Amino acid sequence: MVAPTLLVLHRDDAVRASGDHPLIAHVSAYPTAELPAWRYGDAVAIGYHYWDHPGITAVGPADDLASLLGAIGDTVRSWASVPSSAVAALGPGFLLDTHDWAFRWTTRPTGTPEDAARWLRPEDDDEVRALLSAAFPHASMVPGSPKARRWAGIRDGDGRLVACAADATGRAGTGFVASITTLPELRGHGLGRRVTGWLLDRLREEHGRSALWVDGGNGPASAVYDRLGMHLLPMTSGALPAAHGLVRDHTAQEAPAD
């Protein structure tokens, strides 16, 4: 079988070729010299370096994705994230060490009151660190992380910080929320929904849309994002054939929301 001819794209061209897909736009803000972007038919794949190693995110019709990843899978030593609906088209065993997660985004107001949360100040960073340490010690971002631009939070009647979330927007195009955290003893009172919805709305006002990702097994958080009216794109990540056998760091999980 003749291998399909792929187009190698500039990153901005890849975003346009994807129809300005919010996930492709988000990861395009984290370039890596090791991996370019490719197009085959209506499928687009883009290399990026968000975690501890370069990876590939791809979107498009399942058959086109299968042709694209099949053409690079034996030579590109990396992991790929694809819509879960496309995994069957890749064939059994093509992706190994798979992990399911979801990309969520919105272009509409969430209905969260404008006074539900507020921007925190740099001098609040120690409180944010303390909250994350107590409630979400494996958070993907903490104050001082290069990707964390600023923090939103909720305080109780005594002024105690009880919920927070990071603005981790990489560039204009897709606002991004991460490290959503609520004190464990206060979960179930809607604080996670409030801080998430408030920050999503602020970033949507700035960038036209806002997004986050969530671990596939995080049912409570997924239910919150459903109630906030967010779009859902189930994703699966796994090692391409050239990377089979490598140890993989999975996409960081978000803490349960309420």
FIKOLZA-1660 file (N, C-alpha, C; in steps of 0.1 Angstrom, whole numbers, plus 5000, padded with zeros to 4 digits):
% residues 258
   i   px   py   pz ch aa at
   1 5008 4988 5000  A  M  N
   1 5000 5000 5000  A  M CA
   1 5009 5012 5000  A  M  C
   2 5005 5022 4991  A  V  N
   2 5013 5034 4991  A  V CA
   2 5009 5043 5002  A  V  C
   3 5019 5048 5009  A  A  N
   3 5016 5057 5021  A  A CA
   3 5010 5070 5016  A  A  C
   4 5000 5075 5023  A  P  N
   4 4994 5088 5019  A  P CA
   4 5004 5099 5019  A  P  C
   5 5002 5109 5011  A  T  N
   5 5010 5121 5010  A  T CA
   5 5005 5131 5020  A  T  C
   6 5013 5135 5030  A  L  N
   6 5009 5144 5040  A  L CA
   6 5014 5158 5037  A  L  C
   7 5007 5168 5041  A  L  N
   7 5011 5182 5040  A  L CA
   7 5017 5185 5054  A  L  C
   8 5029 5191 5054  A  V  N
   8 5035 5196 5066  A  V CA
   8 5032 5211 5067  A  V  C
   9 5026 5215 5078  A  L  N
   9 5020 5229 5079  A  L CA
   9 5027 5237 5090  A  L  C
  10 5027 5250 5087  A  H  N
  10 5030 5260 5098  A  H CA
  10 5019 5259 5109  A  H  C
  11 5022 5262 5121  A  R  N
  11 5013 5260 5132  A  R CA
  11 5000 5268 5130  A  R  C
  12 5002 5281 5126  A  D  N
  12 4990 5289 5123  A  D CA
  12 4981 5283 5112  A  D  C
  13 4988 5278 5102  A  D  N
  13 4980 5272 5091  A  D CA
  13 4973 5259 5096  A  D  C
  14 4979 5252 5105  A  A  N
  14 4972 5240 5111  A  A CA
  14 4960 5244 5118  A  A  C
  15 4960 5255 5126  A  V  N
  15 4948 5260 5133  A  V CA
  15 4937 5263 5123  A  V  C
  16 4941 5270 5112  A  R  N
  16 4931 5274 5102  A  R CA
  16 4926 5261 5095  A  R  C
  17 4935 5252 5092  A  A  N
  17 4930 5239 5085  A  A CA
  17 4921 5231 5094  A  A  C
  18 4922 5233 5107  A  S  N
  18 4913 5225 5116  A  S CA
  18 4900 5232 5118  A  S  C
  19 4898 5244 5111  A  G  N
  19 4885 5251 5113  A  G CA
  19 4886 5259 5125  A  G  C
  20 4898 5263 5130  A  D  N
  20 4900 5270 5142  A  D CA
  20 4894 5262 5154  A  D  C
  21 4898 5250 5154  A  H  N
  21 4893 5241 5165  A  H CA
  21 4899 5245 5178  A  H  C
  22 4890 5247 5188  A  P  N
  22 4896 5252 5201  A  P CA
  22 4907 5244 5207  A  P  C
  23 4907 5231 5205  A  L  N
  23 4917 5222 5211  A  L CA
  23 4930 5224 5203  A  L  C
  24 4930 5224 5190  A  I  N
  24 4942 5227 5182  A  I CA
  24 4947 5241 5185  A  I  C
  25 4938 5251 5186  A  A  N
  25 4943 5264 5189  A  A CA
  25 4950 5265 5203  A  A  C
  26 4945 5257 5212  A  H  N
  26 4951 5258 5226  A  H CA
  26 4964 5252 5225  A  H  C
  27 4966 5240 5220  A  V  N
  27 4979 5233 5221  A  V CA
  27 4989 5240 5211  A  V  C
  28 4984 5247 5201  A  S  N
  28 4994 5254 5192  A  S CA
  28 5002 5265 5199  A  S  C
  29 4998 5269 5211  A  A  N
  29 5005 5279 5219  A  A CA
  29 5017 5273 5226  A  A  C
  30 5020 5260 5224  A  Y  N
  30 5031 5253 5231  A  Y CA
  30 5039 5246 5220  A  Y  C
  31 5046 5253 5212  A  P  N
  31 5053 5246 5201  A  P CA
  31 5065 5238 5205  A  P  C
  32 5069 5229 5197  A  T  N
  32 5081 5221 5199  A  T CA
  32 5088 5219 5186  A  T  C
  33 5101 5221 5186  A  A  N
  33 5109 5220 5174  A  A CA
  33 5110 5206 5169  A  A  C
  34 5107 5196 5178  A  E  N
  34 5108 5182 5174  A  E CA
  34 5097 5177 5165  A  E  C
  35 5085 5183 5166  A  L  N
  35 5073 5178 5159  A  L CA
  35 5067 5190 5151  A  L  C
  36 5064 5188 5138  A  P  N
  36 5056 5198 5131  A  P CA
  36 5041 5196 5132  A  P  C
  37 5034 5202 5123  A  A  N
  37 5020 5199 5121  A  A CA
  37 5018 5193 5108  A  A  C
  38 5008 5184 5107  A  W  N
  38 5005 5177 5094  A  W CA
  38 4990 5178 5091  A  W  C
  39 4987 5176 5078  A  R  N
  39 4973 5175 5074  A  R CA
  39 4972 5164 5063  A  R  C
  40 4961 5157 5065  A  Y  N
  40 4957 5147 5054  A  Y CA
  40 4942 5148 5053  A  Y  C
  41 4937 5151 5041  A  G  N
  41 4923 5153 5039  A  G CA
  41 4918 5163 5049  A  G  C
  42 4908 5160 5057  A  D  N
  42 4903 5169 5067  A  D CA
  42 4908 5167 5081  A  D  C
  43 4918 5159 5082  A  A  N
  43 4924 5156 5095  A  A CA
  43 4937 5165 5097  A  A  C
  44 4938 5170 5109  A  V  N
  44 4950 5178 5113  A  V CA
  44 4956 5173 5125  A  V  C
  45 4969 5172 5126  A  A  N
  45 4977 5168 5137  A  A CA
  45 4988 5178 5140  A  A  C
  46 4990 5181 5153  A  I  N
  46 4999 5192 5156  A  I CA
  46 5008 5187 5168  A  I  C
  47 5021 5189 5166  A  G  N
  47 5030 5186 5177  A  G CA
  47 5031 5198 5187  A  G  C
  48 5032 5195 5200  A  Y  N
  48 5032 5205 5210  A  Y CA
  48 5040 5200 5222  A  Y  C
  49 5044 5208 5231  A  H  N
  49 5051 5205 5243  A  H CA
  49 5045 5211 5255  A  H  C
  50 5035 5205 5260  A  Y  N
  50 5027 5210 5272  A  Y CA
  50 5032 5203 5285  A  Y  C
  51 5033 5190 5284  A  W  N
  51 5037 5183 5296  A  W CA
  51 5052 5181 5296  A  W  C
  52 5057 5170 5301  A  D  N
  52 5071 5167 5303  A  D CA
  52 5078 5162 5290  A  D  C
  53 5070 5160 5280  A  H  N
  53 5075 5155 5267  A  H CA
  53 5067 5160 5256  A  H  C
  54 5072 5160 5244  A  P  N
  54 5064 5164 5232  A  P CA
  54 5053 5154 5230  A  P  C
  55 5042 5159 5224  A  G  N
  55 5031 5150 5221  A  G CA
  55 5024 5155 5208  A  G  C
  56 5014 5148 5204  A  I  N
  56 5006 5152 5192  A  I CA
  56 4992 5151 5195  A  I  C
  57 4984 5162 5191  A  T  N
  57 4970 5162 5192  A  T CA
  57 4964 5162 5178  A  T  C
  58 4954 5154 5175  A  A  N
  58 4948 5153 5162  A  A CA
  58 4933 5154 5162  A  A  C
  59 4927 5160 5153  A  V  N
  59 4913 5161 5151  A  V CA
  59 4909 5159 5137  A  V  C
  60 4897 5154 5134  A  G  N
  60 4892 5153 5120  A  G CA
  60 4884 5140 5119  A  G  C
  61 4880 5137 5107  A  P  N
  61 4873 5124 5104  A  P CA
  61 4881 5112 5107  A  P  C
  62 4875 5102 5112  A  A  N
  62 4883 5090 5117  A  A CA
  62 4891 5084 5106  A  A  C
  63 4886 5082 5094  A  D  N
  63 4894 5076 5083  A  D CA
  63 4906 5084 5079  A  D  C
  64 4904 5098 5079  A  D  N
  64 4916 5106 5076  A  D CA
  64 4926 5106 5087  A  D  C
  65 4921 5106 5099  A  L  N
  65 4930 5105 5111  A  L CA
  65 4938 5092 5110  A  L  C
  66 4932 5081 5107  A  A  N
  66 4939 5068 5106  A  A CA
  66 4950 5069 5096  A  A  C
  67 4947 5075 5084  A  S  N
  67 4957 5076 5074  A  S CA
  67 4969 5085 5078  A  S  C
  68 4965 5096 5084  A  L  N
  68 4976 5105 5089  A  L CA
  68 4985 5099 5099  A  L  C
  69 4979 5093 5110  A  L  N
  69 4987 5088 5120  A  L CA
  69 4994 5075 5116  A  L  C
  70 4987 5067 5107  A  G  N
  70 4994 5056 5101  A  G CA
  70 5007 5059 5094  A  G  C
  71 5007 5071 5087  A  A  N
  71 5018 5075 5079  A  A CA
  71 5030 5079 5088  A  A  C
  72 5027 5084 5100  A  I  N
  72 5038 5089 5109  A  I CA
  72 5041 5080 5121  A  I  C
  73 5032 5071 5123  A  G  N
  73 5033 5063 5136  A  G CA
  73 5045 5055 5138  A  G  C
  74 5051 5050 5127  A  D  N
  74 5063 5041 5128  A  D CA
  74 5076 5049 5129  A  D  C
  75 5075 5062 5127  A  T  N
  75 5087 5070 5127  A  T CA
  75 5087 5081 5137  A  T  C
  76 5076 5086 5142  A  V  N
  76 5075 5096 5152  A  V CA
  76 5074 5090 5165  A  V  C
  77 5084 5092 5173  A  R  N
  77 5085 5086 5187  A  R CA
  77 5078 5095 5197  A  R  C
  78 5065 5093 5198  A  S  N
  78 5057 5103 5206  A  S CA
  78 5044 5096 5210  A  S  C
  79 5035 5104 5217  A  W  N
  79 5022 5100 5220  A  W CA
  79 5012 5109 5213  A  W  C
  80 5001 5103 5210  A  A  N
  80 4991 5110 5202  A  A CA
  80 4977 5110 5210  A  A  C
  81 4970 5122 5209  A  S  N
  81 4957 5123 5215  A  S CA
  81 4947 5125 5203  A  S  C
  82 4937 5116 5203  A  V  N
  82 4928 5117 5192  A  V CA
  82 4913 5116 5197  A  V  C
  83 4903 5120 5190  A  P  N
  83 4890 5118 5194  A  P CA
  83 4887 5103 5197  A  P  C
  84 4881 5100 5208  A  S  N
  84 4879 5086 5211  A  S CA
  84 4871 5078 5200  A  S  C
  85 4863 5086 5193  A  S  N
  85 4855 5079 5182  A  S CA
  85 4864 5075 5171  A  S  C
  86 4876 5079 5170  A  A  N
  86 4885 5075 5159  A  A CA
  86 4894 5064 5163  A  A  C
  87 4894 5059 5175  A  V  N
  87 4904 5049 5179  A  V CA
  87 4902 5036 5171  A  V  C
  88 4889 5032 5169  A  A  N
  88 4887 5019 5162  A  A CA
  88 4892 5020 5148  A  A  C
  89 4892 5031 5142  A  A  N
  89 4897 5032 5128  A  A CA
  89 4912 5031 5127  A  A  C
  90 4919 5033 5139  A  L  N
  90 4934 5032 5139  A  L CA
  90 4938 5017 5140  A  L  C
  91 4929 5008 5144  A  G  N
  91 4932 4994 5144  A  G CA
  91 4936 4990 5158  A  G  C
  92 4934 4977 5162  A  P  N
  92 4938 4973 5175  A  P CA
  92 4953 4973 5177  A  P  C
  93 4957 4978 5189  A  G  N
  93 4971 4978 5193  A  G CA
  93 4979 4990 5186  A  G  C
  94 4972 4998 5178  A  F  N
  94 4980 5009 5172  A  F CA
  94 4984 5019 5183  A  F  C
  95 4975 5023 5192  A  L  N
  95 4979 5031 5204  A  L CA
  95 4980 5022 5216  A  L  C
  96 4991 5023 5223  A  L  N
  96 4993 5015 5235  A  L CA
  96 4993 5025 5247  A  L  C
  97 4990 5018 5259  A  D  N
  97 4990 5026 5272  A  D CA
  97 4980 5037 5271  A  D  C
  98 4968 5034 5266  A  T  N
  98 4958 5044 5264  A  T CA
  98 4952 5050 5277  A  T  C
  99 4948 5062 5275  A  H  N
  99 4941 5069 5287  A  H CA
  99 4930 5078 5281  A  H  C
 100 4918 5077 5287  A  D  N
 100 4907 5085 5283  A  D CA
 100 4905 5098 5291  A  D  C
 101 4902 5108 5284  A  W  N
 101 4900 5121 5290  A  W CA
 101 4890 5129 5281  A  W  C
 102 4887 5141 5284  A  A  N
 102 4878 5149 5276  A  A CA
 102 4882 5163 5275  A  A  C
 103 4880 5169 5264  A  F  N
 103 4882 5183 5262  A  F CA
 103 4868 5190 5262  A  F  C
 104 4867 5200 5271  A  R  N
 104 4854 5207 5272  A  R CA
 104 4856 5222 5269  A  R  C
 105 4846 5228 5262  A  W  N
 105 4848 5242 5259  A  W CA
 105 4834 5248 5258  A  W  C
 106 4833 5261 5258  A  T  N
 106 4821 5269 5257  A  T CA
 106 4824 5282 5250  A  T  C
 107 4814 5287 5242  A  T  N
 107 4814 5300 5236  A  T CA
 107 4802 5308 5242  A  T  C
 108 4795 5303 5251  A  R  N
 108 4783 5310 5257  A  R CA
 108 4785 5312 5272  A  R  C
 109 4778 5322 5277  A  P  N
 109 4778 5324 5292  A  P CA
 109 4773 5312 5299  A  P  C
 110 4779 5309 5311  A  T  N
 110 4776 5297 5319  A  T CA
 110 4764 5300 5328  A  T  C
 111 4760 5313 5329  A  G  N
 111 4749 5316 5339  A  G CA
 111 4754 5318 5353  A  G  C
 112 4767 5319 5355  A  T  N
 112 4773 5321 5368  A  T CA
 112 4772 5335 5372  A  T  C
 113 4767 5339 5384  A  P  N
 113 4767 5353 5388  A  P CA
 113 4781 5360 5387  A  P  C
 114 4781 5373 5384  A  E  N
 114 4793 5380 5382  A  E CA
 114 4801 5381 5396  A  E  C
 115 4793 5380 5407  A  D  N
 115 4800 5381 5420  A  D CA
 115 4803 5368 5426  A  D  C
 116 4802 5357 5418  A  A  N
 116 4804 5343 5423  A  A CA
 116 4819 5341 5428  A  A  C
 117 4828 5348 5422  A  A  N
 117 4842 5347 5425  A  A CA
 117 4849 5360 5422  A  A  C
 118 4862 5360 5424  A  R  N
 118 4870 5372 5421  A  R CA
 118 4884 5369 5417  A  R  C
 119 4891 5378 5410  A  W  N
 119 4905 5377 5408  A  W CA
 119 4913 5378 5421  A  W  C
 120 4922 5369 5423  A  L  N
 120 4931 5370 5434  A  L CA
 120 4943 5378 5431  A  L  C
 121 4950 5383 5441  A  R  N
 121 4962 5392 5439  A  R CA
 121 4974 5383 5441  A  R  C
 122 4986 5388 5435  A  P  N
 122 4998 5381 5437  A  P CA
 122 5001 5378 5452  A  P  C
 123 4998 5387 5460  A  E  N
 123 5000 5385 5475  A  E CA
 123 4992 5374 5481  A  E  C
 124 4982 5369 5473  A  D  N
 124 4974 5357 5478  A  D CA
 124 4980 5344 5474  A  D  C
 125 4992 5344 5467  A  D  N
 125 4997 5332 5462  A  D CA
 125 5000 5321 5473  A  D  C
 126 5004 5326 5485  A  D  N
 126 5007 5316 5496  A  D CA
 126 4994 5309 5500  A  D  C
 127 4983 5316 5500  A  E  N
 127 4970 5310 5503  A  E CA
 127 4966 5300 5493  A  E  C
 128 4968 5303 5480  A  V  N
 128 4965 5294 5469  A  V CA
 128 4973 5281 5471  A  V  C
 129 4986 5283 5474  A  R  N
 129 4995 5271 5475  A  R CA
 129 4990 5263 5487  A  R  C
 130 4986 5269 5498  A  A  N
 130 4981 5261 5509  A  A CA
 130 4968 5254 5506  A  A  C
 131 4959 5260 5498  A  L  N
 131 4947 5253 5494  A  L CA
 131 4950 5241 5485  A  L  C
 132 4959 5243 5475  A  L  N
 132 4962 5232 5466  A  L CA
 132 4969 5221 5474  A  L  C
 133 4978 5225 5483  A  S  N
 133 4985 5214 5491  A  S CA
 133 4975 5206 5499  A  S  C
 134 4964 5212 5505  A  A  N
 134 4955 5205 5513  A  A CA
 134 4945 5197 5505  A  A  C
 135 4941 5203 5493  A  A  N
 135 4930 5197 5486  A  A CA
 135 4933 5191 5472  A  A  C
 136 4945 5194 5466  A  F  N
 136 4948 5190 5453  A  F CA
 136 4963 5190 5452  A  F  C
 137 4970 5181 5459  A  P  N
 137 4985 5181 5459  A  P CA
 137 4991 5178 5446  A  P  C
 138 4984 5172 5437  A  H  N
 138 4990 5168 5424  A  H CA
 138 4984 5177 5413  A  H  C
 139 4980 5189 5416  A  A  N
 139 4975 5199 5406  A  A CA
 139 4986 5202 5396  A  A  C
 140 4981 5203 5384  A  S  N
 140 4990 5205 5372  A  S CA
 140 4997 5219 5373  A  S  C
 141 4991 5228 5380  A  M  N
 141 4997 5242 5381  A  M CA
 141 4996 5247 5395  A  M  C
 142 5005 5255 5399  A  V  N
 142 5005 5262 5412  A  V CA
 142 5010 5276 5410  A  V  C
 143 5008 5285 5419  A  P  N
 143 5014 5299 5417  A  P CA
 143 5029 5298 5414  A  P  C
 144 5032 5305 5404  A  G  N
 144 5046 5305 5399  A  G CA
 144 5049 5296 5387  A  G  C
 145 5039 5287 5384  A  S  N
 145 5040 5278 5372  A  S CA
 145 5040 5287 5360  A  S  C
 146 5048 5284 5350  A  P  N
 146 5049 5293 5338  A  P CA
 146 5036 5294 5331  A  P  C
 147 5027 5284 5331  A  K  N
 147 5015 5285 5324  A  K CA
 147 5003 5291 5332  A  K  C
 148 5005 5293 5345  A  A  N
 148 4995 5299 5353  A  A CA
 148 4996 5315 5352  A  A  C
 149 4987 5321 5345  A  R  N
 149 4988 5336 5344  A  R CA
 149 4983 5343 5356  A  R  C
 150 4972 5338 5362  A  R  N
 150 4966 5345 5373  A  R CA
 150 4956 5335 5379  A  R  C
 151 4950 5338 5391  A  W  N
 151 4942 5329 5398  A  W CA
 151 4928 5336 5401  A  W  C
 152 4918 5328 5401  A  A  N
 152 4905 5333 5406  A  A CA
 152 4902 5325 5419  A  A  C
 153 4894 5331 5428  A  G  N
 153 4891 5324 5440  A  G CA
 153 4878 5328 5446  A  G  C
 154 4874 5320 5456  A  I  N
 154 4862 5323 5465  A  I CA
 154 4866 5323 5479  A  I  C
 155 4862 5332 5487  A  R  N
 155 4865 5333 5501  A  R CA
 155 4852 5331 5509  A  R  C
 156 4853 5325 5521  A  D  N
 156 4841 5324 5529  A  D CA
 156 4839 5336 5537  A  D  C
 157 4829 5336 5546  A  G  N
 157 4825 5348 5554  A  G CA
 157 4836 5353 5563  A  G  C
 158 4846 5344 5566  A  D  N
 158 4857 5348 5575  A  D CA
 158 4869 5352 5566  A  D  C
 159 4868 5352 5553  A  G  N
 159 4879 5356 5545  A  G CA
 159 4888 5345 5541  A  G  C
 160 4885 5333 5545  A  R  N
 160 4893 5321 5542  A  R CA
 160 4891 5317 5527  A  R  C
 161 4902 5314 5520  A  L  N
 161 4902 5310 5506  A  L CA
 161 4897 5295 5506  A  L  C
 162 4885 5293 5499  A  V  N
 162 4879 5280 5500  A  V CA
 162 4879 5273 5486  A  V  C
 163 4881 5281 5475  A  A  N
 163 4881 5275 5462  A  A CA
 163 4889 5284 5453  A  A  C
 164 4896 5278 5443  A  C  N
 164 4904 5285 5434  A  C CA
 164 4905 5278 5420  A  C  C
 165 4910 5285 5410  A  A  N
 165 4912 5280 5397  A  A CA
 165 4922 5289 5390  A  A  C
 166 4930 5283 5381  A  A  N
 166 4940 5291 5374  A  A CA
 166 4936 5294 5360  A  A  C
 167 4939 5307 5356  A  D  N
 167 4938 5311 5342  A  D CA
 167 4951 5306 5335  A  D  C
 168 4950 5296 5327  A  A  N
 168 4962 5290 5321  A  A CA
 168 4962 5292 5305  A  A  C
 169 4956 5303 5301  A  T  N
 169 4955 5306 5287  A  T CA
 169 4969 5308 5281  A  T  C
 170 4971 5300 5270  A  G  N
 170 4984 5301 5263  A  G CA
 170 4985 5313 5254  A  G  C
 171 4974 5316 5247  A  R  N
 171 4974 5328 5238  A  R CA
 171 4960 5331 5235  A  R  C
 172 4958 5343 5229  A  A  N
 172 4944 5346 5225  A  A CA
 172 4939 5336 5215  A  A  C
 173 4927 5332 5217  A  G  N
 173 4921 5322 5208  A  G CA
 173 4913 5311 5216  A  G  C
 174 4918 5306 5227  A  T  N
 174 4911 5297 5236  A  T CA
 174 4915 5300 5250  A  T  C
 175 4906 5306 5258  A  G  N
 175 4909 5308 5272  A  G CA
 175 4909 5294 5279  A  G  C
 176 4918 5292 5289  A  F  N
 176 4920 5279 5294  A  F CA
 176 4920 5279 5309  A  F  C
 177 4913 5270 5316  A  V  N
 177 4911 5269 5330  A  V CA
 177 4918 5256 5335  A  V  C
 178 4925 5257 5346  A  A  N
 178 4932 5245 5352  A  A CA
 178 4932 5246 5367  A  A  C
 179 4936 5235 5373  A  S  N
 179 4938 5234 5388  A  S CA
 179 4926 5239 5396  A  S  C
 180 4915 5234 5392  A  I  N
 180 4902 5238 5399  A  I CA
 180 4902 5230 5412  A  I  C
 181 4900 5238 5423  A  T  N
 181 4902 5232 5436  A  T CA
 181 4892 5237 5446  A  T  C
 182 4886 5228 5455  A  T  N
 182 4877 5232 5466  A  T CA
 182 4882 5225 5478  A  T  C
 183 4881 5231 5490  A  L  N
 183 4884 5225 5502  A  L CA
 183 4876 5212 5503  A  L  C
 184 4882 5201 5506  A  P  N
 184 4875 5188 5507  A  P CA
 184 4862 5188 5516  A  P  C
 185 4863 5195 5527  A  E  N
 185 4852 5195 5536  A  E CA
 185 4840 5204 5532  A  E  C
 186 4843 5212 5521  A  L  N
 186 4832 5220 5516  A  L CA
 186 4827 5216 5502  A  L  C
 187 4832 5204 5497  A  R  N
 187 4827 5199 5485  A  R CA
 187 4812 5195 5486  A  R  C
 188 4805 5197 5475  A  G  N
 188 4790 5194 5476  A  G CA
 188 4782 5207 5478  A  G  C
 189 4788 5218 5479  A  H  N
 189 4781 5231 5481  A  H CA
 189 4782 5240 5469  A  H  C
 190 4786 5235 5458  A  G  N
 190 4786 5243 5446  A  G CA
 190 4798 5252 5444  A  G  C
 191 4808 5252 5452  A  L  N
 191 4819 5261 5451  A  L CA
 191 4827 5258 5438  A  L  C
 192 4829 5246 5435  A  G  N
 192 4836 5242 5423  A  G CA
 192 4829 5247 5411  A  G  C
 193 4816 5246 5410  A  R  N
 193 4809 5251 5399  A  R CA
 193 4810 5266 5398  A  R  C
 194 4809 5273 5410  A  R  N
 194 4810 5288 5410  A  R CA
 194 4823 5293 5404  A  R  C
 195 4834 5288 5410  A  V  N
 195 4847 5293 5406  A  V CA
 195 4850 5290 5391  A  V  C
 196 4846 5277 5387  A  T  N
 196 4848 5273 5373  A  T CA
 196 4840 5282 5364  A  T  C
 197 4827 5283 5366  A  G  N
 197 4818 5291 5358  A  G CA
 197 4822 5305 5357  A  G  C
 198 4826 5311 5368  A  W  N
 198 4831 5325 5368  A  W CA
 198 4843 5327 5359  A  W  C
 199 4853 5318 5361  A  L  N
 199 4865 5320 5353  A  L CA
 199 4863 5317 5338  A  L  C
 200 4855 5307 5335  A  L  N
 200 4851 5304 5321  A  L CA
 200 4845 5316 5315  A  L  C
 201 4836 5323 5322  A  D  N
 201 4829 5335 5317  A  D CA
 201 4839 5346 5314  A  D  C
 202 4848 5348 5324  A  R  N
 202 4858 5359 5322  A  R CA
 202 4867 5357 5310  A  R  C
 203 4871 5344 5308  A  L  N
 203 4880 5341 5297  A  L CA
 203 4873 5341 5284  A  L  C
 204 4860 5337 5284  A  R  N
 204 4852 5338 5272  A  R CA
 204 4850 5352 5268  A  R  C
 205 4848 5361 5277  A  E  N
 205 4847 5375 5274  A  E CA
 205 4860 5381 5267  A  E  C
 206 4871 5376 5271  A  E  N
 206 4884 5380 5266  A  E CA
 206 4888 5374 5253  A  E  C
 207 4885 5361 5251  A  H  N
 207 4890 5353 5240  A  H CA
 207 4879 5348 5231  A  H  C
 208 4866 5349 5234  A  G  N
 208 4856 5344 5226  A  G CA
 208 4852 5330 5229  A  G  C
 209 4860 5323 5236  A  R  N
 209 4857 5309 5241  A  R CA
 209 4866 5305 5252  A  R  C
 210 4862 5296 5260  A  S  N
 210 4871 5291 5271  A  S CA
 210 4869 5276 5272  A  S  C
 211 4879 5270 5278  A  A  N
 211 4880 5255 5278  A  A CA
 211 4887 5250 5290  A  A  C
 212 4887 5237 5291  A  L  N
 212 4895 5229 5301  A  L CA
 212 4895 5215 5297  A  L  C
 213 4903 5207 5303  A  W  N
 213 4902 5192 5301  A  W CA
 213 4900 5185 5314  A  W  C
 214 4895 5173 5313  A  V  N
 214 4891 5166 5325  A  V CA
 214 4894 5151 5323  A  V  C
 215 4899 5144 5334  A  D  N
 215 4901 5130 5333  A  D CA
 215 4889 5122 5330  A  D  C
 216 4890 5112 5322  A  G  N
 216 4878 5104 5318  A  G CA
 216 4870 5098 5329  A  G  C
 217 4877 5095 5341  A  G  N
 217 4870 5089 5352  A  G CA
 217 4865 5099 5362  A  G  C
 218 4866 5112 5359  A  N  N
 218 4861 5122 5369  A  N CA
 218 4847 5125 5367  A  N  C
 219 4838 5117 5371  A  G  N
 219 4824 5119 5370  A  G CA
 219 4818 5131 5376  A  G  C
 220 4822 5134 5389  A  P  N
 220 4816 5147 5395  A  P CA
 220 4820 5159 5387  A  P  C
 221 4833 5160 5383  A  A  N
 221 4836 5172 5375  A  A CA
 221 4829 5173 5362  A  A  C
 222 4828 5161 5355  A  S  N
 222 4821 5161 5342  A  S CA
 222 4807 5166 5344  A  S  C
 223 4800 5162 5355  A  A  N
 223 4786 5166 5357  A  A CA
 223 4785 5181 5359  A  A  C
 224 4795 5187 5365  A  V  N
 224 4795 5202 5367  A  V CA
 224 4797 5208 5353  A  V  C
 225 4806 5203 5345  A  Y  N
 225 4808 5209 5332  A  Y CA
 225 4795 5208 5323  A  Y  C
 226 4788 5197 5325  A  D  N
 226 4775 5195 5318  A  D CA
 226 4766 5206 5322  A  D  C
 227 4765 5208 5335  A  R  N
 227 4755 5219 5340  A  R CA
 227 4759 5233 5335  A  R  C
 228 4772 5235 5333  A  L  N
 228 4777 5248 5328  A  L CA
 228 4775 5249 5313  A  L  C
 229 4770 5239 5307  A  G  N
 229 4767 5240 5292  A  G CA
 229 4779 5238 5283  A  G  C
 230 4789 5231 5288  A  M  N
 230 4801 5230 5280  A  M CA
 230 4800 5219 5269  A  M  C
 231 4806 5222 5257  A  H  N
 231 4807 5211 5247  A  H CA
 231 4816 5200 5252  A  H  C
 232 4814 5188 5247  A  L  N
 232 4822 5177 5251  A  L CA
 232 4829 5170 5239  A  L  C
 233 4842 5168 5240  A  L  N
 233 4849 5160 5230  A  L CA
 233 4857 5149 5237  A  L  C
 234 4852 5137 5238  A  P  N
 234 4859 5126 5244  A  P CA
 234 4872 5123 5236  A  P  C
 235 4883 5122 5244  A  M  N
 235 4896 5120 5237  A  M CA
 235 4903 5108 5243  A  M  C
 236 4912 5102 5235  A  T  N
 236 4920 5090 5240  A  T CA
 236 4935 5094 5236  A  T  C
 237 4944 5092 5246  A  S  N
 237 4958 5094 5244  A  S CA
 237 4965 5080 5244  A  S  C
 238 4975 5078 5236  A  G  N
 238 4983 5066 5237  A  G CA
 238 4996 5067 5229  A  G  C
 239 5004 5058 5231  A  A  N
 239 5017 5058 5224  A  A CA
 239 5016 5053 5210  A  A  C
 240 5022 5061 5201  A  L  N
 240 5023 5057 5187  A  L CA
 240 5032 5044 5186  A  L  C
 241 5031 5037 5175  A  P  N
 241 5040 5024 5174  A  P CA
 241 5054 5027 5177  A  P  C
 242 5060 5038 5172  A  A  N
 242 5074 5041 5174  A  A CA
 242 5078 5043 5188  A  A  C
 243 5067 5046 5196  A  A  N
 243 5070 5049 5211  A  A CA
 243 5065 5038 5220  A  A  C
 244 5060 5027 5214  A  H  N
 244 5056 5016 5222  A  H CA
 244 5067 5011 5232  A  H  C
 245 5064 5009 5244  A  G  N
 245 5073 5005 5254  A  G CA
 245 5079 5016 5262  A  G  C
 246 5077 5028 5259  A  L  N
 246 5081 5040 5267  A  L CA
 246 5072 5042 5278  A  L  C
 247 5078 5047 5289  A  V  N
 247 5069 5051 5301  A  V CA
 247 5062 5064 5298  A  V  C
 248 5050 5065 5301  A  R  N
 248 5042 5077 5297  A  R CA
 248 5036 5084 5309  A  R  C
 249 5037 5097 5309  A  D  N
 249 5031 5106 5319  A  D CA
 249 5017 5110 5313  A  D  C
 250 5006 5105 5320  A  H  N
 250 4993 5108 5315  A  H CA
 250 4989 5122 5317  A  H  C
 251 4980 5127 5310  A  T  N
 251 4974 5141 5312  A  T CA
 251 4970 5142 5326  A  T  C
 252 4974 5154 5332  A  A  N
 252 4971 5156 5346  A  A CA
 252 4956 5156 5348  A  A  C
 253 4952 5150 5359  A  Q  N
 253 4937 5149 5363  A  Q CA
 253 4933 5162 5370  A  Q  C
 254 4921 5167 5368  A  E  N
 254 4916 5177 5375  A  E CA
 254 4909 5172 5388  A  E  C
 255 4909 5180 5398  A  A  N
 255 4903 5175 5411  A  A CA
 255 4887 5175 5409  A  A  C
 256 4881 5166 5417  A  P  N
 256 4866 5166 5416  A  P CA
 256 4860 5179 5419  A  P  C
 257 4851 5183 5411  A  A  N
 257 4843 5196 5413  A  A CA
 257 4830 5192 5419  A  A  C
 258 4822 5202 5423  A  D  N
 258 4809 5199 5429  A  D CA
 258 4799 5209 5423  A  D  C
% end
